[in-house]
Amino acid sequence: MYYLQTKASFDAAHFLWKYEGKCRNIHGHRWNVVAKIKSQELEQEGQTRGMVVDFGNLKKDLKILCDYFDHSLIYETGSLKAETVAALQNEDFHLEEVSFRPTAENMARYFHEKIKALGYNMHAVTVYETPTNGATYMEQ
């Protein structure tokens, strides 16, 4: 089995709604996303002969997904009052609403699903909130 991985990062804030601890407050991270794809075989012809995929394409696709969240406030649906969202939007803040609690675990699954939807044969995605704290998602 061959494995390729690449990494991209973004800076964003989030908070954990209904959490009893420091993370219930808005705070930021340098999120690092490591995507790992797999293949039993290498390409046999053309420009990508001897490769699983072109690293440049994988890097570009992951960067696009990460740039979506860059310098945003990631918040869970229902976690902010409508007036708060409207006020922040009125100030032209970059808000990104997600349907899940924005934990490292859920962000890893989110990126795994997005990259897989682009046609890559996924192995795993690890999302680091800090240099030492990360969560990995892979399908069984």
N, CA, C and O of each residue as an XYZ file, in Angstrom:
560
protein
N       0.855     -1.180      0.000
C       0.000      0.000      0.000
C       0.896      1.236      0.000
O       1.883      1.302      0.732
N       0.541      2.201     -0.823
C       1.245      3.477     -0.863
C       0.419      4.516     -0.116
O      -0.810      4.520     -0.188
N       1.110      5.394      0.600
C       0.451      6.478      1.320
C       1.133      7.793      0.959
O       2.361      7.872      0.928
N       0.349      8.804      0.692
C       0.860     10.150      0.494
C       0.164     11.056      1.488
O      -1.011     10.865      1.803
N       0.891     12.038      1.978
C       0.246     12.999      2.861
C       0.749     14.391      2.561
O       1.874     14.590      2.103
N      -0.115     15.344      2.832
C       0.237     16.741      2.719
C      -0.433     17.487      3.858
O      -1.326     16.964      4.524
N       0.009     18.707      4.071
C      -0.475     19.484      5.210
C      -0.788     20.901      4.756
O      -0.092     21.471      3.916
N      -1.842     21.452      5.327
C      -2.189     22.861      5.125
C      -2.673     23.392      6.467
O      -2.992     22.621      7.373
N      -2.723     24.697      6.585
C      -3.148     25.279      7.857
C      -4.014     26.506      7.624
O      -4.046     27.083      6.537
N      -4.710     26.879      8.682
C      -5.502     28.108      8.665
C      -5.618     28.610     10.096
O      -5.492     27.844     11.051
N      -5.857     29.892     10.227
C      -6.071     30.517     11.526
C      -7.554     30.825     11.655
O      -8.141     31.475     10.790
N      -8.155     30.351     12.743
C      -9.580     30.592     12.937
C      -9.929     30.496     14.413
O      -9.233     29.860     15.204
N     -11.024     31.145     14.751
C     -11.556     31.092     16.109
C     -12.748     30.147     16.143
O     -13.385     29.886     15.122
N     -13.033     29.644     17.328
C     -14.226     28.839     17.557
C     -14.518     28.866     19.051
O     -13.779     29.463     19.834
N     -15.588     28.221     19.421
C     -15.921     28.015     20.834
C     -16.784     26.775     20.901
O     -17.382     26.362     19.908
N     -16.842     26.189     22.077
C     -17.639     24.972     22.262
C     -18.880     25.312     23.073
O     -18.823     25.526     24.284
N     -19.987     25.355     22.373
C     -21.288     25.687     22.942
C     -21.678     24.621     23.964
O     -21.510     23.425     23.729
N     -22.199     25.077     25.101
C     -22.658     24.210     26.189
C     -21.526     23.348     26.753
O     -21.746     22.203     27.147
N     -20.330     23.901     26.787
C     -19.164     23.225     27.353
C     -18.794     23.930     28.644
O     -18.770     25.160     28.688
N     -18.506     23.181     29.690
C     -18.129     23.760     30.975
C     -16.610     23.762     31.098
O     -16.017     22.803     31.592
N     -15.999     24.824     30.654
C     -14.547     24.942     30.700
C     -14.105     26.120     29.859
O     -14.930     26.831     29.285
N     -12.793     26.327     29.786
C     -12.252     27.487     29.080
C     -12.685     27.555     27.621
O     -12.868     28.646     27.080
N     -12.850     26.411     26.986
C     -13.142     26.395     25.557
C     -14.566     26.826     25.211
O     -14.934     26.861     24.037
N     -15.369     27.153     26.227
C     -16.706     27.692     25.945
C     -16.604     29.135     25.467
O     -17.551     29.669     24.889
N     -15.451     29.771     25.708
C     -15.205     31.144     25.250
C     -14.580     31.131     23.853
O     -13.881     30.190     23.477
N     -14.844     32.178     23.109
C     -14.240     32.303     21.785
C     -12.721     32.377     21.952
O     -12.198     33.169     22.736
N     -12.041     31.540     21.201
C     -10.582     31.506     21.217
C     -10.096     31.041     19.848
O     -10.867     30.483     19.068
N      -8.839     31.268     19.563
C      -8.319     30.951     18.240
C      -7.249     29.878     18.252
O      -6.644     29.570     19.279
N      -7.041     29.320     17.067
C      -6.012     28.301     16.861
C      -5.349     28.519     15.514
O      -5.923     29.132     14.613
N      -4.138     28.010     15.390
C      -3.528     27.753     14.090
C      -3.841     26.287     13.840
O      -3.137     25.401     14.326
N      -4.905     26.034     13.079
C      -5.346     24.678     12.782
C      -4.433     24.093     11.698
O      -4.268     24.700     10.640
N      -3.849     22.938     11.949
C      -3.056     22.230     10.954
C      -3.820     20.980     10.543
O      -4.261     20.195     11.383
N      -3.965     20.816      9.243
C      -4.732     19.700      8.693
C      -3.781     18.825      7.877
O      -3.180     19.289      6.908
N      -3.650     17.572      8.270
C      -2.794     16.621      7.568
C      -3.701     15.587      6.909
O      -4.409     14.839      7.584
N      -3.667     15.560      5.581
C      -4.485     14.615      4.822
C      -3.588     13.514      4.280
O      -2.533     13.784      3.708
N      -4.016     12.273      4.464
C      -3.250     11.114      3.988
C      -4.143     10.286      3.083
O      -5.229      9.858      3.475
N      -3.660     10.065      1.848
C      -4.395      9.242      0.890
C      -3.624      7.941      0.682
O      -2.465      7.822      1.079
N      -4.284      6.967      0.052
C      -3.659      5.654     -0.130
C      -3.987      5.091     -1.504
O      -4.950      5.494     -2.157
N      -3.150      4.141     -1.921
C      -3.395      3.442     -3.174
C      -2.600      2.144     -3.176
O      -1.475      2.093     -2.681
N      -3.191      1.103     -3.735
C      -2.495     -0.178     -3.905
C      -1.500     -0.105     -5.058
O      -0.505     -0.829     -5.082
N      -1.783      0.780     -6.016
C      -0.986      0.827     -7.237
C      -0.598      2.255     -7.574
O      -1.227      3.213     -7.127
N       0.458      2.375     -8.376
C       0.898      3.664     -8.898
C       0.351      3.847    -10.302
O       0.044      2.877    -10.994
N       0.235      5.099    -10.715
C      -0.182      5.387    -12.093
C       0.844      4.772    -13.045
O       2.042      4.771    -12.763
N       0.365      4.251    -14.166
C       1.243      3.542    -15.098
C       1.602      4.345    -16.343
O       2.526      3.986    -17.072
N       0.870      5.437    -16.586
C       1.106      6.184    -17.824
C       1.006      7.678    -17.568
O       0.504      8.132    -16.540
N       1.505      8.421    -18.545
C       1.357      9.869    -18.541
C       2.253     10.570    -17.541
O       3.198      9.990    -17.006
N       1.939     11.813    -17.305
C       2.743     12.681    -16.446
C       2.852     12.157    -15.019
O       3.867     12.368    -14.356
N       1.806     11.469    -14.539
C       1.815     10.982    -13.152
C       2.289      9.533    -13.046
O       2.063      8.882    -12.026
N       2.944      9.022    -14.090
C       3.477      7.656    -14.058
C       4.415      7.511    -12.857
O       5.296      8.343    -12.643
N       4.216      6.449    -12.082
C       5.039      6.207    -10.902
C       4.574      6.948     -9.661
O       5.262      6.937     -8.641
N       3.416      7.593     -9.734
C       2.870      8.355     -8.606
C       1.510      7.804     -8.214
O       0.841      7.145     -9.010
N       1.105      8.082     -6.969
C      -0.278      7.837     -6.560
C      -1.141      8.928     -7.176
O      -2.094      8.638     -7.900
N      -0.813     10.166     -6.894
C      -1.420     11.355     -7.510
C      -0.330     12.414     -7.584
O       0.739     12.256     -6.994
N      -0.596     13.464     -8.290
C       0.314     14.601     -8.329
C       0.195     15.340     -6.999
O      -0.883     15.822     -6.652
N       1.296     15.433     -6.253
C       1.280     16.143     -4.974
C       0.727     17.556     -5.127
O       0.015     18.044     -4.249
N       1.048     18.206     -6.225
C       0.581     19.577     -6.444
C      -0.927     19.688     -6.422
O      -1.473     20.648     -5.879
N      -1.605     18.714     -7.008
C      -3.073     18.734     -7.017
C      -3.633     18.511     -5.618
O      -4.557     19.206     -5.195
N      -3.071     17.539     -4.902
C      -3.538     17.271     -3.539
C      -3.315     18.482     -2.642
O      -4.204     18.864     -1.880
N      -2.136     19.084     -2.728
C      -1.835     20.279     -1.930
C      -2.803     21.420     -2.242
O      -3.314     22.081     -1.338
N      -3.046     21.638     -3.533
C      -3.947     22.713     -3.961
C      -5.358     22.492     -3.426
O      -5.987     23.416     -2.912
N      -5.846     21.269     -3.550
C      -7.203     20.965     -3.100
C      -7.348     21.123     -1.589
O      -8.353     21.659     -1.121
N      -6.361     20.666     -0.821
C      -6.433     20.824      0.629
C      -6.346     22.296      1.012
O      -7.045     22.739      1.924
N      -5.501     23.054      0.333
C      -5.369     24.482      0.640
C      -6.682     25.227      0.390
O      -7.060     26.097      1.174
N      -7.366     24.893     -0.681
C      -8.664     25.527     -0.973
C      -9.644     25.261      0.161
O     -10.350     26.169      0.601
N      -9.689     24.012      0.638
C     -10.596     23.668      1.736
C     -10.227     24.413      3.021
O     -11.111     24.863      3.749
N      -8.942     24.543      3.301
C      -8.510     25.249      4.508
C      -8.737     26.752      4.390
O      -9.128     27.400      5.361
N      -8.494     27.306      3.210
C      -8.674     28.753      3.014
C     -10.112     29.189      3.269
O     -10.358     30.339      3.636
N     -11.051     28.290      3.079
C     -12.466     28.572      3.333
C     -12.674     29.046      4.775
O     -13.497     29.927      5.025
N     -11.933     28.466      5.718
C     -12.078     28.791      7.135
C     -11.084     29.850      7.622
O     -11.210     30.329      8.749
N     -10.112     30.220      6.809
C      -9.033     31.086      7.279
C      -9.567     32.424      7.791
O     -10.374     33.085      7.137
N      -9.098     32.798      8.963
C      -9.468     34.055      9.627
C     -10.985     34.206      9.770
O     -11.557     35.260      9.491
N     -11.607     33.126     10.207
C     -13.052     33.147     10.426
C     -13.364     32.794     11.872
O     -12.494     32.379     12.638
N     -14.627     32.972     12.219
C     -15.190     32.436     13.457
C     -16.048     31.250     13.042
O     -17.062     31.417     12.364
N     -15.642     30.059     13.446
C     -16.381     28.835     13.130
C     -17.348     28.591     14.288
O     -16.935     28.473     15.441
N     -18.623     28.517     13.968
C     -19.603     28.323     15.038
C     -20.653     27.298     14.635
O     -20.990     27.148     13.460
N     -21.156     26.604     15.636
C     -22.158     25.568     15.445
C     -23.540     26.182     15.264
O     -23.891     27.154     15.933
N     -24.311     25.613     14.362
C     -25.691     26.053     14.153
C     -26.421     26.105     15.488
O     -26.391     25.141     16.254
N     -27.075     27.222     15.768
C     -27.861     27.374     16.981
C     -27.086     27.842     18.192
O     -27.676     28.066     19.249
N     -25.780     27.996     18.066
C     -24.970     28.354     19.234
C     -24.893     29.853     19.489
O     -24.490     30.276     20.573
N     -25.270     30.651     18.517
C     -25.288     32.106     18.674
C     -26.701     32.621     18.411
O     -27.428     32.077     17.581
N     -27.070     33.659     19.117
C     -28.366     34.293     18.877
C     -28.363     34.916     17.487
O     -27.328     35.367     16.995
N     -29.528     34.933     16.869
C     -29.661     35.512     15.528
C     -29.182     36.963     15.511
O     -28.581     37.409     14.534
N     -29.448     37.700     16.597
C     -29.012     39.099     16.667
C     -27.489     39.201     16.708
O     -26.905     40.126     16.144
N     -26.862     38.255     17.372
C     -25.391     38.251     17.440
C     -24.798     37.995     16.067
O     -23.875     38.690     15.642
N     -25.331     36.993     15.371
C     -24.856     36.684     14.017
C     -25.062     37.896     13.117
O     -24.164     38.277     12.366
N     -26.245     38.503     13.192
C     -26.536     39.673     12.356
C     -25.581     40.828     12.661
O     -25.110     41.502     11.745
N     -25.295     41.056     13.937
C     -24.382     42.144     14.317
C     -22.974     41.876     13.793
O     -22.317     42.786     13.285
N     -22.513     40.646     13.911
C     -21.175     40.300     13.417
C     -21.107     40.403     11.898
O     -20.112     40.877     11.349
N     -22.154     39.964     11.227
C     -22.200     40.089      9.770
C     -22.230     41.549      9.348
O     -21.617     41.931      8.351
N     -22.950     42.364     10.118
C     -23.022     43.798      9.838
C     -21.652     44.462      9.957
O     -21.394     45.482      9.317
N     -20.789     43.889     10.766
C     -19.421     44.393     10.937
C     -18.457     43.758      9.925
O     -17.248     43.984      9.984
N     -19.001     42.969      9.006
C     -18.214     42.294      7.967
C     -17.217     41.276      8.505
O     -16.159     41.071      7.909
N     -17.546     40.632      9.632
C     -16.712     39.558     10.137
C     -16.937     38.306      9.289
O     -18.036     38.076      8.784
N     -15.905     37.518      9.143
C     -15.981     36.263      8.393
C     -16.491     35.176      9.342
O     -15.761     34.718     10.222
N     -17.722     34.778      9.159
C     -18.354     33.743      9.976
C     -18.559     32.492      9.130
O     -18.955     32.575      7.968
N     -18.290     31.344      9.718
C     -18.562     30.073      9.043
C     -19.371     29.188      9.979
O     -18.867     28.703     10.992
N     -20.626     28.988      9.622
C     -21.533     28.147     10.404
C     -21.383     26.694      9.959
O     -21.384     26.395      8.765
N     -21.253     25.800     10.932
C     -21.178     24.365     10.645
C     -22.286     23.654     11.411
O     -22.769     24.157     12.426
N     -22.682     22.493     10.927
C     -23.799     21.766     11.528
C     -23.360     20.854     12.668
O     -24.149     20.046     13.158
N     -22.118     20.981     13.086
C     -21.557     20.121     14.119
C     -20.769     20.977     15.110
O     -20.427     22.125     14.826
N     -20.489     20.401     16.269
C     -19.651     21.086     17.253
C     -18.231     21.147     16.685
O     -17.672     20.101     16.357
N     -17.629     22.336     16.558
C     -16.329     22.450     15.890
C     -15.141     22.011     16.761
O     -14.275     22.810     17.117
N     -15.136     20.731     17.086
C     -14.023     20.124     17.803
C     -12.993     19.637     16.779
O     -13.299     19.547     15.590
N     -11.794     19.329     17.228
C     -10.777     18.775     16.334
C     -11.269     17.468     15.719
O     -11.014     17.197     14.545
N     -11.978     16.654     16.512
C     -12.498     15.385     16.021
C     -13.467     15.593     14.858
O     -13.348     14.951     13.814
N     -14.420     16.491     15.052
C     -15.410     16.740     14.003
C     -14.801     17.443     12.798
O     -15.223     17.204     11.667
N     -13.818     18.302     13.021
C     -13.152     18.965     11.901
C     -12.365     17.939     11.075
O     -12.299     18.049      9.851
N     -11.769     16.947     11.740
C     -11.052     15.897     11.011
C     -12.010     15.130     10.102
O     -11.687     14.847      8.948
N     -13.174     14.801     10.622
C     -14.160     14.090      9.794
C     -14.638     14.977      8.643
O     -14.781     14.507      7.514
N     -14.882     16.250      8.927
C     -15.315     17.197      7.898
C     -14.322     17.218      6.730
O     -14.713     17.075      5.572
N     -13.037     17.398      7.045
C     -12.030     17.467      5.984
C     -11.885     16.124      5.264
O     -11.689     16.095      4.050
N     -11.977     15.027      5.991
C     -11.916     13.700      5.378
C     -13.019     13.561      4.323
O     -12.762     13.129      3.199
N     -14.227     13.926      4.691
C     -15.363     13.794      3.767
C     -15.221     14.719      2.563
O     -15.534     14.329      1.439
N     -14.753     15.936      2.793
C     -14.583     16.894      1.693
C     -13.526     16.431      0.700
O     -13.726     16.533     -0.510
N     -12.401     15.923      1.202
C     -11.325     15.476      0.322
C     -11.753     14.214     -0.433
O     -11.468     14.067     -1.622
N     -12.427     13.321      0.258
C     -12.932     12.098     -0.380
C     -13.895     12.462     -1.517
O     -13.869     11.843     -2.580
N     -14.741     13.467     -1.286
C     -15.710     13.892     -2.304
C     -15.017     14.432     -3.557
O     -15.619     14.475     -4.631
N     -13.766     14.840     -3.422
C     -12.996     15.313     -4.579
C     -12.403     14.157     -5.388
O     -11.763     14.377     -6.416
N     -12.620     12.922     -4.916
C     -12.181     11.763     -5.667
C     -10.920     11.089     -5.154
O     -10.436     10.140     -5.770
N     -10.386     11.556     -4.050
C      -9.179     10.938     -3.488
C      -9.544      9.694     -2.682
O     -10.598      9.639     -2.048
N      -8.665      8.703     -2.715
C      -8.831      7.485     -1.931
C      -8.250      7.757     -0.546
O      -7.045      7.627     -0.331
N      -9.103      8.128      0.370
C      -8.666      8.600      1.689
C      -8.189      7.474      2.595
O      -8.733      6.370      2.607
N      -7.148      7.803      3.354
C      -6.728      6.950      4.464
C      -7.147      7.606      5.770
O      -7.878      7.007      6.559
N      -6.684      8.851      6.009
C      -6.992      9.521      7.274
C      -6.749     11.017      7.147
O      -6.009     11.480      6.279
N      -7.393     11.751      8.037
C      -7.118     13.175      8.208
C      -6.889     13.417      9.688
O      -7.658     12.953     10.531
N      -5.822     14.150      9.999
C      -5.555     14.573     11.366
C      -5.628     16.088     11.410
O      -5.023     16.771     10.584
N      -6.369     16.611     12.375
C      -6.477     18.051     12.583
C      -5.856     18.372     13.933
O      -6.254     17.835     14.966
N      -4.867     19.267     13.898
C      -4.198     19.726     15.117
C      -4.720     21.106     15.473
O      -4.718     22.014     14.641
N      -5.170     21.261     16.718
C      -5.536     22.581     17.238
C      -4.299     23.290     17.787
O      -4.196     24.516     17.739
N      -3.381     22.510     18.300
C      -2.112     23.022     18.814
C      -1.027     22.091     18.273
O      -1.342     21.044     17.708
N       0.236     22.456     18.438
C       1.294     21.563     17.942
C       1.276     20.169     18.573
O       1.806     19.222     17.990
N       0.672     20.033     19.757
C       0.697     18.738     20.443
C      -0.667     18.072     20.581
O      -0.731     16.932     21.042
N      -1.758     18.731     20.205
C      -3.103     18.179     20.368
C      -3.799     18.063     19.018
O      -4.104     19.062     18.366
N      -4.044     16.814     18.613
C      -4.709     16.582     17.342
C      -5.670     15.421     17.423
O      -5.611     14.609     18.347
N      -6.555     15.348     16.449
C      -7.531     14.271     16.358
C      -7.498     13.721     14.934
O      -7.370     14.475     13.969
N      -7.613     12.401     14.816
C      -7.569     11.736     13.514
C      -8.902     11.070     13.228
O      -9.523     10.473     14.107
N      -9.330     11.189     11.970
C     -10.523     10.470     11.505
C     -10.115      9.618     10.313
O      -9.457     10.092      9.387
N     -10.520      8.344     10.353
C     -10.371      7.450      9.202
C     -11.559      6.500      9.195
O     -12.088      6.135     10.245
N     -11.964      6.112      8.006
C     -13.055      5.142      7.888
C     -12.533      3.761      8.220
O     -11.350      3.479      8.032
N     -13.414      2.894      8.716
C     -13.029      1.497      9.005
C     -12.851      0.726      7.732
O     -12.529     -0.462      7.769
